[in-house]
């Protein structure tokens, strides 16, 4: 290739590069993100970003950690009680909770049942691994907060800058994890179970949501004819084109709420029956173990007492189930104070699962 031709090609390439710079980007998103992050590499200690992060950690994260630790303490005490109580007493307690509050946590109950069926016995091993490693991190963090290596009366963590504290705490957490490979495998297995559970719940509740959405689609046009003129007058001619979308969205939100209400009724009926059965079975198991059934009148209990031929548990379980369903329905499938505060973590999990199901 002659020199003039080479020069012409170089000039053409430079012109094309200039056009590309003018008309479009020459870097991909990852390169642009890396360039953006490099700008924060040498930020001063008193930069607005670091001060905002420190403020957030002090007034946002720390109170949240205190609240979480309080709930962890409460659940640890409940777990100690769980380990002490006899099986039949625990069955009655779980039956009461299921009978009188089960409809309020229909997504959580369905998720637990799906996880037990899909996860199998290995799921408990994975959960135990995660719990033990997180507990190790918590203990190591508490010990680290009390370290005063230079013996000046001030804890080392209080003398660190924001960057040093973040790096130090990350190192402490990583050092406290004894088996990272096992923890990784446990987390991956639990995530797989979680995805399978969400898919199962979406399929399980899809029929209720589909019916409500179908009704919402049929009501969208009549609702637009009824409420459209009023909204058009309120919003003005410049925003009239938003009226159909607003009405349709509102009706669909109401439809999802109705679907949740219908599912709560179904779940309350089911949980009432199941909880009432657990209560009756636990009660009669205790009576049988302690020989109280032999002291019942002959008109109620045949002697010797045979649980397989007795219908007393059904006679008690169904009225208890009816009382549990009535209690849930009367209270609008919601918890009263202070139960709503005690069960706040469970409520958060419930609403998170509902969001995953209906979106």
matplotlib code that plots the C-alpha trace (Angstrom):
import matplotlib.pyplot as plt

x = [0.0, 1.5, 2.1, -0.6, -3.2, -2.0, -2.3, -5.8, -6.9, -5.4, -7.2, -10.5, -10.1, -9.5, -12.5, -14.6, -13.4, -14.3, -17.8, -18.3, -17.3, -19.7, -22.6, -22.2, -20.3, -17.0, -17.0, -19.3, -21.3, -18.8, -15.9, -18.0, -18.9, -15.2, -14.3, -17.1, -15.9, -12.3, -13.4, -14.1, -10.8, -9.0, -11.9, -10.9, -12.0, -14.5, -16.0, -19.9, -20.3, -18.3, -20.0, -23.4, -22.4, -21.2, -24.4, -26.4, -24.5, -24.7, -28.4, -29.9, -28.0, -27.1, -30.7, -31.8, -29.1, -30.3, -33.8, -32.8, -30.6, -33.6, -35.8, -32.9, -32.8, -36.6, -36.5, -33.5, -35.6, -38.5, -36.2, -35.0, -38.6, -39.3, -36.5, -37.8, -41.5, -43.0, -44.1, -47.8, -47.6, -45.8, -48.4, -51.2, -49.3, -48.7, -52.3, -53.5, -51.3, -52.4, -56.1, -56.4, -53.7, -53.0, -55.1, -52.9, -49.8, -51.1, -48.1, -45.6, -47.5, -47.6, -44.0, -43.0, -44.9, -43.4, -39.9, -40.4, -41.5, -38.9, -35.9, -36.0, -33.8, -30.7, -32.4, -32.1, -28.4, -27.9, -29.9, -27.9, -24.6, -25.8, -26.9, -23.7, -21.5, -23.6, -23.5, -19.7, -19.6, -21.7, -19.5, -16.4, -17.8, -18.7, -15.2, -13.6, -15.6, -13.9, -10.3, -8.0, -4.6, -2.8, -4.2, -5.2, -8.7, -10.4, -11.7, -9.8, -13.0, -13.8, -10.4, -10.7, -11.8, -14.8, -12.7, -10.6, -13.6, -15.4, -12.3, -11.5, -15.1, -15.1, -11.8, -13.1, -16.3, -14.3, -11.9, -14.7, -16.2, -14.4, -15.7, -16.4, -16.9, -19.5, -21.3, -21.3, -22.8, -25.4, -26.4, -26.6, -28.8, -31.1, -31.4, -32.4, -35.0, -36.3, -36.7, -38.5, -40.8, -41.6, -42.4, -44.7, -46.5, -47.0, -48.6, -50.7, -52.2, -52.3, -55.9, -57.2, -55.2, -56.2, -59.9, -59.7, -57.7, -60.2, -63.0, -60.9, -60.5, -64.2, -64.9, -62.3, -64.6, -67.7, -65.6, -64.1, -67.6, -68.7, -65.7, -64.1, -66.1, -65.4, -61.7, -61.4, -63.0, -60.7, -57.4, -58.1, -57.8, -53.9, -54.1, -57.2, -55.2, -54.1, -57.6, -58.1, -54.7, -55.4, -58.8, -57.4, -54.5, -56.7, -59.1, -56.2, -54.8, -58.2, -58.4, -55.1, -56.3, -59.5, -57.5, -55.4, -58.6, -60.1, -56.9, -56.9, -60.5, -59.5, -56.3, -58.1, -60.7, -57.9, -55.7, -58.6, -59.4, -55.8, -55.1, -58.2, -57.1, -53.6, -55.1, -57.6, -55.0, -52.4, -54.9, -56.2, -52.6, -51.8, -55.0, -54.2, -50.6, -51.7, -54.6, -57.2, -59.3, -60.2, -61.8, -64.2, -67.8, -68.8, -71.3, -68.4, -65.5, -65.7, -63.5, -60.8, -60.2, -59.1, -58.1, -58.7, -62.4, -63.0, -64.6, -64.0, -61.1, -63.3, -66.1, -63.7, -61.6, -64.4, -65.8, -62.3, -61.8, -65.0, -64.0, -60.5, -62.0, -64.6, -61.8, -59.7, -62.6, -63.8, -60.3, -59.9, -57.1, -54.8, -53.0, -53.9, -51.3, -49.0, -49.0, -48.5, -45.3, -44.0, -44.7, -43.4, -40.5, -43.0, -45.3, -42.4, -41.6, -45.3, -45.6, -42.3, -43.6, -46.9, -45.0, -43.0, -46.1, -48.2, -45.5]
y = [0.0, 3.4, 6.1, 8.5, 5.7, 4.9, 8.5, 8.7, 5.7, 7.2, 10.5, 8.6, 6.6, 9.8, 11.4, 8.4, 8.5, 12.2, 11.5, 8.6, 10.9, 13.5, 11.2, 8.4, 7.0, 5.2, 3.4, 0.7, 1.1, -0.8, 1.4, 4.5, 3.1, 2.5, 6.1, 7.4, 5.3, 6.4, 10.0, 8.9, 7.3, 10.2, 11.9, 13.9, 12.7, 15.5, 15.2, 15.5, 11.9, 10.5, 12.8, 11.8, 8.1, 8.5, 10.3, 7.5, 4.8, 6.7, 7.7, 5.2, 1.9, 1.9, 2.3, -0.4, -2.7, -2.1, -2.9, -6.1, -7.2, -6.7, -8.9, -11.4, -11.5, -12.0, -14.9, -16.5, -16.5, -18.0, -20.6, -21.6, -22.0, -24.0, -26.4, -26.8, -27.3, -30.8, -31.7, -31.7, -28.2, -26.9, -28.5, -26.6, -23.3, -23.6, -24.7, -21.5, -19.3, -21.0, -21.1, -17.4, -15.7, -18.0, -16.1, -13.0, -14.8, -16.9, -16.3, -17.2, -20.4, -21.4, -20.6, -22.7, -25.7, -25.3, -25.0, -28.1, -30.0, -28.7, -28.3, -31.6, -32.4, -30.7, -27.3, -27.4, -28.1, -25.1, -22.9, -24.1, -23.3, -19.8, -19.1, -20.4, -18.3, -15.2, -15.8, -16.0, -12.7, -11.1, -12.4, -11.3, -7.8, -7.5, -8.6, -6.2, -3.2, -3.7, -3.8, -1.0, -2.1, 1.1, 1.2, 4.9, 4.3, 4.8, 1.9, 1.4, 1.5, 5.0, 6.3, 5.0, 7.1, 6.0, 4.2, 2.4, 1.4, -0.1, -2.0, -3.2, -4.5, -6.2, -7.9, -9.0, -10.4, -12.4, -13.7, -14.9, -17.1, -20.4, -22.3, -19.9, -22.6, -24.3, -21.0, -20.3, -23.6, -23.1, -19.7, -20.9, -23.8, -21.6, -19.2, -22.1, -23.2, -19.6, -19.2, -22.5, -21.5, -18.1, -19.9, -22.3, -19.5, -17.5, -20.6, -21.3, -17.8, -17.1, -18.2, -15.8, -12.9, -13.8, -13.8, -10.4, -8.9, -10.2, -8.5, -5.3, -5.3, -5.6, -2.8, -0.4, 1.0, 1.5, 3.1, 5.5, 6.5, 7.1, 8.9, 10.2, 13.4, 14.4, 13.7, 15.5, 18.6, 18.4, 17.8, 20.2, 19.9, 19.6, 16.4, 14.7, 12.0, 10.7, 10.0, 6.5, 5.3, 6.6, 4.9, 1.6, 1.6, 2.3, -0.5, -3.0, -1.9, -2.5, -5.8, -7.0, -5.9, -7.9, -10.9, -10.6, -10.3, -13.4, -15.4, -14.3, -15.7, -19.0, -19.3, -18.3, -21.0, -23.6, -22.4, -22.4, -26.1, -27.1, -25.1, -26.5, -30.0, -29.4, -28.0, -30.9, -33.5, -32.0, -31.6, -35.2, -36.5, -34.8, -36.2, -39.7, -39.5, -38.4, -40.9, -38.2, -39.8, -42.7, -40.2, -38.8, -39.9, -43.1, -41.2, -39.2, -41.7, -45.5, -47.5, -48.3, -45.2, -45.8, -42.6, -44.3, -44.9, -41.5, -38.5, -36.1, -34.4, -33.6, -32.4, -29.9, -29.0, -27.7, -25.3, -24.0, -23.6, -21.7, -19.4, -18.9, -18.0, -15.6, -13.9, -13.4, -12.1, -9.8, -8.2, -7.8, -10.3, -8.0, -8.1, -5.9, -4.2, -5.5, -8.6, -6.5, -5.0, -8.4, -10.0, -7.1, -9.2, -11.8, -9.1, -7.7, -11.1, -11.6, -8.4, -9.1, -12.5, -10.9, -8.4, -11.2, -13.2, -10.4, -8.6]
z = [0.0, -1.0, 1.5, 0.2, 0.5, 4.1, 5.1, 3.5, 5.6, 8.8, 8.1, 7.5, 10.7, 12.7, 11.1, 12.0, 15.6, 15.9, 14.4, 16.9, 19.8, 18.5, 17.8, 20.5, 23.4, 22.8, 26.3, 27.5, 30.7, 32.9, 31.8, 32.5, 35.9, 36.7, 35.7, 37.9, 40.9, 40.5, 41.2, 44.8, 45.4, 47.0, 48.8, 51.9, 55.3, 55.7, 52.2, 52.1, 51.0, 53.9, 56.4, 55.1, 55.3, 58.9, 59.8, 58.3, 60.1, 63.4, 63.4, 60.9, 61.1, 64.8, 66.1, 63.6, 64.9, 68.5, 67.6, 65.7, 68.7, 71.0, 68.8, 68.6, 72.4, 72.6, 70.1, 72.0, 75.2, 73.3, 71.9, 75.4, 76.5, 73.3, 74.3, 77.8, 77.2, 76.6, 73.0, 73.8, 75.4, 72.4, 70.1, 72.0, 71.9, 68.1, 67.7, 69.5, 67.3, 64.1, 65.1, 66.1, 64.0, 61.0, 58.5, 59.1, 57.9, 55.1, 52.8, 55.6, 56.5, 52.8, 52.4, 55.4, 54.1, 50.7, 52.1, 54.3, 51.2, 48.8, 51.2, 52.9, 55.9, 54.4, 54.7, 58.5, 58.2, 55.9, 58.3, 61.2, 59.4, 58.5, 62.1, 63.7, 61.4, 61.9, 65.7, 65.4, 63.6, 66.3, 69.1, 67.4, 66.8, 70.5, 71.6, 69.1, 70.4, 73.8, 72.5, 73.7, 72.3, 73.2, 76.7, 76.6, 78.0, 74.6, 72.6, 69.3, 67.2, 68.5, 67.4, 63.8, 60.8, 58.8, 56.2, 58.8, 60.8, 57.7, 56.6, 60.1, 60.8, 57.4, 58.3, 61.8, 60.2, 57.6, 60.2, 62.4, 59.7, 60.1, 57.1, 54.2, 51.7, 53.8, 54.4, 50.7, 49.9, 52.6, 51.3, 47.7, 48.8, 50.8, 47.9, 45.6, 48.0, 48.3, 44.6, 44.4, 47.2, 45.6, 42.3, 44.1, 45.9, 42.8, 41.2, 44.3, 44.5, 40.8, 40.4, 43.1, 41.6, 38.0, 38.9, 40.7, 37.8, 35.3, 37.3, 37.4, 33.6, 33.2, 35.6, 34.2, 31.4, 33.6, 36.3, 33.7, 32.5, 36.1, 37.6, 34.4, 34.1, 37.7, 37.4, 34.1, 35.7, 38.7, 36.7, 33.9, 30.1, 30.2, 32.3, 31.0, 29.2, 32.6, 33.8, 32.2, 33.4, 37.0, 37.2, 35.8, 38.2, 41.2, 40.3, 39.9, 43.3, 44.9, 43.1, 44.6, 48.0, 47.5, 46.4, 49.6, 51.6, 50.0, 50.5, 54.2, 54.6, 53.0, 55.0, 58.3, 57.7, 57.0, 59.9, 62.3, 61.5, 61.7, 64.8, 66.6, 65.8, 67.2, 70.4, 70.9, 70.1, 72.5, 75.3, 75.0, 74.8, 78.1, 79.6, 78.4, 79.7, 83.2, 83.4, 83.5, 80.8, 83.1, 85.6, 83.0, 83.2, 81.3, 79.3, 77.7, 77.6, 77.1, 79.5, 78.9, 76.8, 73.2, 71.3, 68.0, 68.8, 70.5, 68.8, 71.7, 70.0, 66.9, 69.2, 70.8, 67.8, 65.6, 68.1, 68.8, 65.0, 64.7, 67.6, 66.0, 62.6, 64.2, 66.1, 63.0, 60.9, 63.7, 64.0, 60.2, 60.0, 62.0, 65.3, 68.3, 70.5, 71.9, 69.7, 66.6, 68.1, 69.3, 65.9, 63.9, 62.3, 61.2, 59.8, 57.8, 56.4, 55.6, 53.6, 51.8, 50.7, 49.6, 47.5, 45.9, 45.2, 43.7, 41.6]

ax = plt.figure().add_subplot(projection="3d")
ax.plot(x, y, z, "-o")
ax.set_aspect("equal")
plt.show()
